[in-house]
Every structure is written in C-alpha cells, then in structure tokens.
Amino acid sequence: MTSHTFRFSCVYVLTIFTFFHCSLCIEYEKTALLEFKKDLIDDANLLSSWNSSNGDCCKWYGITCNNQTGRVTEIRLRGPDDMADFDNQEASVQKLGGKLNPSLRNLTSLEYLDLSSNDFGGNPIPTYIGSLRNLTYLNLSDSSFSGEIPTQLGNLSALRVLSVHRNLYSDDQYELRVESLRWLSGVSRLRHLDLSGVEVGQVFDWSQVTRTLLPSSLEQLHLSNCGLPPITPNLTINLSSLSVLDLSFNNFSTNSIPSWISSFRSLVSLNLANCEFKGSVPPGLMNINSLTTLDLSNNQLTSIQTTPETICNLREINLSWNKFDGKNLSEVLSSWFQCESSKLESLRFVGSGLSGNLPPQLGNLKNLVHIDLNKNSISGSIPDSLGNLSSLQTLQLAFNSISGTLPDSIGRLTTLVTMYLSSNLISGPLPDSLGRLSSLADLDLSYNEINGTLPQSIGQLTNLTSLNIEHNFLRGVVTEDHFANLTSLITLRASANTLRFELLDNNWEPPFQLQILNFNSWSLGPNFPHWLQNQTDLLILYLASTGISDDIPSWFWNSFSGLQYLNISDNNFSSMSVDDFFCSNEEQKQVIYLNMGNANISGVLPDCFSTWEFLNIFSIQNNNLSGKLPISLANLSSLESLNMRNNKLSGELPVNLMNSKSLLIIDLTENEFTGSIPIPIPIGDEATTLRLLNLRSNRFDGEIPDEICRIDSIQILDLADNNLSGRIPNCFNNFSVMTGKVEPSQMVGLARDEFRGNAWLMMKGRVNGYGSILGLVTILDLSGNDLSGDIPIEITQLVELRSLNLSVNGLTGKIPVNMGDMKMLEALDLSRNRLDGIVPLSMSRLSFLNSLNLSYNELTGRIPLSGQLQTFEEWSFVGNGLCGPPVRLMCERQGEGEGDAGEEEEEEGDGGSDGPEWGLITSIVVGFVVGFWVVVGPLIGSNSWRTKYFEFLYDIWCKFCVCMPKKKNSSNKRFHR
C-alpha cells in the first residue's frame, strides 16, 4: 500500500467516524429532553419530532447540537410573538404551556435557551436555570411566568443576553418581581439586559445600580414599566458602551430629563416615552452624534432645542403628546431644514399643540418615510413640495385646520401606503393625480369640505383596501367605472355626501369583496341594489336615506349570513314582509346592531327573535307596526337598547322586559300599549341596569307599582300621558343616580362601547335629541295622568334630578317646603293640579332653574322676592291666588312677605299644620295672668302695700307737677338780687 493510498484510507475512515458520531446526540441528554417534554403542554404538537423512536435528538424541532461533541447547545422554542398574524385562539394553541422540568439542568453544555412568547400559566422561573453555567443567551420573556426572579441567575457568569420582560399590553394577571438586584454583579459579561415589566422599584437604587451592579460592558438596558423611583439628578455612570436605553412607562413626574443621560456618547436609541417628564429637552441630549432613534412621547415637555451640526444623523423622532402649545412647526423643524443631507425617516408630533403652516422646506427632507402630525393646530395648505418625498409611506395630518385644495403634486408619492387627512378644512375638488398613488392602501379624507365630483381615476388604485370620504360636499354621479380596478377594497365609507350611483351595466359584479360598506345619504333607489348580492363577506352595511322603495330581496340573509351591523332606516319598505325578514330561516343571525327606523314598515312583528340572540341595539321607531311586542324579543339576553317609539303596537308588555339584566334603554313612546306597568321581579343577586324607561303616550292604567323603585339605576323615567292613577310612590329616593349616590357617566355605552346610546326626550315642553351627554340627563315625568294625593317628601331627595314634571294630575296638598334641596333642577312643572298653600321660600335657592310652571293650582300668598323665582314671566304663576312680582296682583300689606316667610318657618317647625297657633295663644294668656296678678293682687290684699303705692305715686306727681315751678321761681329770685 502506497503512502498516498494509506492517507486516503485514514481520511475516509475518519470521515465515516465523524459522520456517525455527530449524527447522534448524547443518550442521557436525549432522555433529559424527553423528560422535559413530559411536563409541557403542546396543543399544536410542535414537539412531535421529540420521541424515542427518532434517535437523533440533534434533529428534533428547536434543538441544535455541537458538531464535534454532539452535545445539545441550543434550545429555540420561541412562541408566536407577532400577534397580528394570529387570532387569539390560534395564538394560544401555538404556545407551549405547562412547567419546566428540572431535567433541563442535565444539559450542561447548553449555551442558548429561548422559551419566550409562550404561556407557562403563572409558574415561577425555576432556580435550577442558575446551574446552566455555559449559558450565554437566556430569553424567558412574555411567557406568563410569575413570582420572584431567582437570584441564582447571578451564577451565569458567561451570560451575554438576559431577557425576562413582560409585555406591557399583556392581558394575563401574572407579575414578576425582584427582591434584590445584587445578583447582577455576577453577570459581569452581560451585553443585553431586559427587565421591562418586572417590578423592581422597591429595591432599585439609582446610585448603587448604575455604579456597582451594572457591568460596564452593557450595550442595551431595557427597564420599561418597572415602577422605577424618581431619577437621581446627578450621577456619574460608567456605561461607555451603552447604545440602547429604554426607561419608558415609568412615572418620573417630579423630574425633568436628567442631564447625565447626555453622557452616553455611544447612544443609538433612547426611549423615555410615558415618563411624565416636564420642562425642556436638555440641549446636550440633542447633541449626541450617534443618536438615531429618540422617543420622548407622552410626557409634559414644553420645548426642544436642536442644532444642525448634530441633529442631521437622527432617523426617528417621536415627540407626540407633549405640551409644545403654540410652538410653530417651522421653528421646531428649522435645524433639520439646515442639514445638507438629513437622514430623518420618521417624524411624529401627534397631539403636541403645534401651530403654524406646513413649511415648504418639508419637501427637502428626502428620506422621510413617516409623517404623523395628527391632532395639532396646523393651518394653511399642503405645500406642493410634499410631492418631492419619493420615499414617503405614511402621511397623517388628521384633526388639524389645514385648508385649501389637495395639490396635484401629491400624485407623485408613488410609495405612499397610508394617507389620513380627515377632520380638516380641505376644500375644492379632488385631483385626478390621486389615481397615480399606486401603493396606496388606506385613504381617509372624511370630515372635510371637499366638493366637486369623485374622480374616476380613483378606480385605478389596485392596492387600496380602505377608502373613507364621509361627510364632505361631493356631488354628482358615480358609476361602476369609479371602482373598476379596486380589487383589494375591503372598506368603503362614503356617507353624508350628495352622490348618485348609476349603473351602466345592470349585471355589474364588483371586483372587490367588501366587509364594510356605508352609503348612507347616497341616491341608490328605487330598487334595492342587486350588485350587493355577491358581497358575502359584509359585516357592516349602512344604506340609510338612500331612496330605496322596494322589498328586501329573498337572497338577503343567504348572502349576508355574517352581517353584524345593519342600517336601512329612512327608506320606504312599505311592501316588506316582516315575517320573511325576521324569520327567513332558523339559523342564528349574527346581527348586533339593527336600525330600521322611519322606513314605512307595517305588519305584526313575528315571535321568532330567538334566532337573534346577539342583538344589542334594535331601533324600529316611526313605522306602522301593530300587534303585541313579541315575548321572544323581550327575552333576548343581549339586548341593551330597544327603540319602538311612534308605532301602533298594543297589548300588555311582557313581564320579562322589565326584568332584563342587559337592557339599558327602553323607548316605547307613542304606541297603544294597555294594562298596568309590569312589576320588576328580582331574580338572583344581579340587579337590572336599566337607565332609561320611556312609556309616554300610551294607554297604561292602574297605579305606579312601588316595585318600580327596584330599578335603582334608572335616571330617565317618563310615564306621561297615560291613564295611571293612585298616589306617587314614596320610594323614588331609591334611584341612585337621581339622588347622587352614584356618579353618572356622560355617555350610555352600548355594544361594548362601540355605540353611544341616544334618545328623543320631552323636557321643558319640547322634544330634543340626546346622544353624547345622554348619561348626564335625569328626568322624572309623570304628567298627564290621574295621580292623586300629596307630592311625596322623598321626591326632594332627588338632588341630581334636572327635570321634574307632575303637571295635569289631581295632586293635592302643599309643595314640599324643602323643594329647594333639589339643587340641580332645571325644569319644574307642577301646573294644573290642586296644590294649595304658599310657594316655599326654599325654591328661591334653585339657581339652575330656567323653566317653571306652577299655573292653575290653588296656591296663595306672596311669591318669594329673592332668588331665581323673580326671573320668570307671569304665566308661570297664573290661575292661583298668588300676589307680588312677577304677577300683577299686589299683596294687601307690605309685611305680608315677611309674614309668609315667618309662616313657612313655623310650617317647617310643626310639620306644616294649618291649626291654631297654640304656642302664641298660650304665651299671651300666661303673660297677662302673671303681669296682672303680680302688680294688682298685692294692692287688693294688703293695706300697707296700698298706702306705700299711693304715697309713691303722690311723690312722683308732686315732683313733676308742683315742686318744679317753685324751684324755678326761687332760682329767679336769687338771680335778681
């Protein structure tokens, strides 16, 4: 054998040996991994390759071995961290669960361990991880661990990366904390430390941590949302290699941004968002040449100073939600405009109070990719130079005061993906150049003053997924050519314009599949649009006020089986079959919101609402419906708002309607319901949540049941214009909002606050619509019935009531003397009853009262002269026996007003009795008896008393009638001598 052949044979044998040696992992490590798997929950079967029949564990999912030794060096079992790619159910399946078996510590060569983005159900981080001394990378983030982070991690002296952060927006209830940070001194080679979301505030000392515990080699430090204490202003920190610092979501409200942060001269990224910092941005911070990303959003910063020498390297700046009130945008950006070659890619100043115009120099920042200046006070027009930003992908200028027309140059932004210009003052026609925005996916021009016609070129935007042109002044005809190539369109909102849709081809089939369509106020009729039939993905369909005079087509529910929001109000569906619409099939409808008001619908509602179990909001007001209210409708467990006012519904109300645990609004005004008001029956511990009950203008009779007071959440109760009789219940002080026991919310949120409740209410003699402030309105209206008896004193405890109307009844007795306690009352109507007595003086304290009617009762006495009552006209008091301003009848004596006041005070003291004033009579008699017999009695019974008494009277008479003249004469004699 030649030497050449020998060498070749040795290499061949070595190669075969190495192949077989490296293809198999160590047996005890394989066993350790199988033990580790036993305690894991793997619903997605990610670890299917981990089994004993698969001999080489180095080829298992997530496992990497050393090529020479065959030992396991890496475990990569990261879960799905991009939640946008998963719905919640799918993401939870993809995550591993269970607990971490201690067998893992047998993998003594393990260098890399990533178990992040999983769900370990609140189990603690095991202490044995501290024994894996070869670890250089450890990532346990966002995996639902809880409890204390073990100090044994300080034994991992080789560790370079440690991440145990908890996601800020995580919805789990688990918390991580540290009891000490001294273990950090043991990980002296650490380059990356992320403790975000871990509670460290109780043991964090800025001086100790920054000087002795953090290794000088640290390059990235993430301490977001850690509950850190206020920052020490003056620190000397030896972190010369630090390139990334994140202290966001800590409350440093007592601090301005500390100047020592400017000493990190290698800093590339700085995040101080949501820290409540005050004052100015330190100049030194903006002079860090290496800085490329700066986030100071959601603070209370008032100014920023920059210089072109250092600012030009910055790529991303976010100063949103600060307080640069009145600062001019041009001045804030002036340093960037002086850069020869600015690298700025992202400019975000949302809601920071900036004013001024959009500067033309903005078009010189050629690297800009994102502009977000929403919610400021920017005015002026959009400059033509904006079309020079050839890399721009996001342009957000919504909620400003931008005016003028859209420049034609905007069509040059061919990379633009998102353009939000809503809620401005943009006017004029839309430019045809919009059709050249080939990358545009999201276009929002709503709530402006755009006029003219919709350009046909908009139909060339093949990537457009969302188009919103609502609430403008667009007019004219729209044809299918406007949508010719909108193949990606999912959302189309175009309501509140004056547009007319005319098909050139009656068999047109849209190129898109919409999920949201809002054509309210378009002219679509008279036929129901049949081109909608293939839009089977629709979730939201709004066709209100579109001039449709047709029947609902038979294919409607077959095509729109997933529909959740439907508005077909203000049309003419006189020929529609309510049976076919509500009972078309036995499949469950997905509808949450249904508005069929003002649609000229007639017929009897069928009792088939058991297939509408998701219905939250049902409005079918102002139609011609008759018959009874279906029991299955009253039984819907999700129904929150029921508006059936102004129909011809009759019969008795189902008892379950008043027992609903979900209903917040019931409006059955102007129908023909009869019988008594259903009595709420308590079922279980859960109280009803009803806030508005309006049964006005029906034919209800009987008494108002005391049980109605069980609905303690009620804040609008209108039972006016019925045939109710009996006394007013004395338990209305159980209404918690009216009495001020519960703070009202401004809005009545419906369907998980997707909608706000609204209602038409009678107050101050007129009907008004309430929406955004409905939750603050409190009304009690029992007028136009046949109620009798006194006004209950308990009604004056409704101190948060704003409108009280008890007029046109048969009430007797007096107006409660403490009516003035109802301090929030704005409207009070007690007219056309048989109330007597005086107008209580306390009513002059009703400072918010602006509508008052006490006319046509049997009231007497003077109208109180002070306070609010003198501001009303005479008609508020006519038909009584009242005198004094503002009525023309003058009171007979001047002191009558004072007498009235005194009368009221005594009335308060004795409960308002009309009997004789026995206290006054008794005191007069006693005074007479005592005075007479103390003086006259002794004179009659004692001779010595009589003698002394008459001698005393004689001496007095002598001094003043006889002796005085004599003294005068004697003095005159002395004078003449």
LINKAHU-V340727 format. One record per run of one state. SS is the DSSP state (2 for helix, 1 for strand, 0 for the rest). FROM is the first residue (numbers start at 1). TO is the last residue. If there is no record, write none. Layout:
SS_FROM_TO + SS_FROM_TO
This chain:
0_1_2 + 2_3_22 + 0_23_26 + 2_27_38 + 0_39_39 + 1_40_41 + 0_42_56 + 2_57_59 + 0_60_62 + 1_63_65 + 0_66_71 + 1_72_76 + 0_77_82 + 2_83_85 + 0_86_87 + 2_88_94 + 0_95_96 + 1_97_98 + 0_99_101 + 2_102_106 + 0_107_111 + 1_112_114 + 0_115_126 + 2_127_131 + 0_132_136 + 1_137_139 + 0_140_146 + 1_147_148 + 0_149_150 + 2_151_155 + 0_156_160 + 1_161_163 + 0_164_175 + 1_176_177 + 0_178_181 + 2_182_186 + 0_187_191 + 1_192_194 + 0_195_198 + 1_199_199 + 0_200_205 + 2_206_213 + 0_214_219 + 1_220_222 + 0_223_243 + 1_244_246 + 0_247_255 + 1_256_256 + 0_257_258 + 2_259_263 + 0_264_268 + 1_269_271 + 0_272_277 + 1_278_281 + 0_282_282 + 2_283_287 + 0_288_292 + 1_293_295 + 0_296_299 + 1_300_304 + 0_305_307 + 2_308_311 + 0_312_315 + 1_316_318 + 0_319_327 + 1_328_328 + 2_329_332 + 0_333_333 + 2_334_337 + 0_338_345 + 1_346_348 + 0_349_354 + 1_355_357 + 0_358_359 + 2_360_364 + 0_365_369 + 1_370_372 + 0_373_376 + 1_377_380 + 0_381_383 + 2_384_388 + 0_389_393 + 1_394_396 + 0_397_400 + 1_401_404 + 0_405_407 + 2_408_412 + 0_413_417 + 1_418_420 + 0_421_424 + 1_425_428 + 0_429_431 + 2_432_436 + 0_437_441 + 1_442_444 + 0_445_448 + 1_449_452 + 0_453_455 + 2_456_460 + 0_461_465 + 1_466_468 + 0_469_472 + 1_473_478 + 0_479_479 + 2_480_483 + 0_484_490 + 1_491_493 + 0_494_497 + 1_498_501 + 0_502_515 + 1_516_518 + 0_519_522 + 1_523_523 + 0_524_529 + 2_530_534 + 0_535_539 + 1_540_542 + 0_543_548 + 1_549_549 + 0_550_555 + 2_556_559 + 0_560_564 + 1_565_567 + 0_568_571 + 1_572_572 + 0_573_577 + 2_578_582 + 0_583_592 + 1_593_595 + 0_596_601 + 1_602_604 + 0_605_608 + 2_609_611 + 0_612_616 + 1_617_619 + 0_620_623 + 1_624_627 + 0_628_630 + 2_631_634 + 0_635_640 + 1_641_643 + 0_644_647 + 1_648_651 + 0_652_654 + 2_655_658 + 0_659_664 + 1_665_667 + 0_668_671 + 1_672_675 + 0_676_691 + 1_692_694 + 0_695_698 + 1_699_703 + 0_704_705 + 2_706_710 + 0_711_715 + 1_716_718 + 0_719_722 + 1_723_727 + 0_728_731 + 2_732_734 + 0_735_748 + 1_749_750 + 0_751_754 + 1_755_756 + 0_757_758 + 1_759_763 + 0_764_765 + 1_766_770 + 0_771_773 + 2_774_776 + 0_777_778 + 1_779_781 + 0_782_785 + 1_786_789 + 0_790_792 + 2_793_797 + 0_798_802 + 1_803_805 + 0_806_809 + 1_810_811 + 0_812_813 + 1_814_814 + 0_815_818 + 2_819_821 + 0_822_826 + 1_827_829 + 0_830_835 + 1_836_837 + 0_838_840 + 2_841_845 + 0_846_850 + 1_851_853 + 0_854_857 + 1_858_862 + 0_863_866 + 2_867_871 + 0_872_873 + 2_874_876 + 0_877_880 + 1_881_883 + 0_884_895 + 2_896_910 + 0_911_917 + 2_918_941 + 0_942_942 + 2_943_976 + 0_977_977
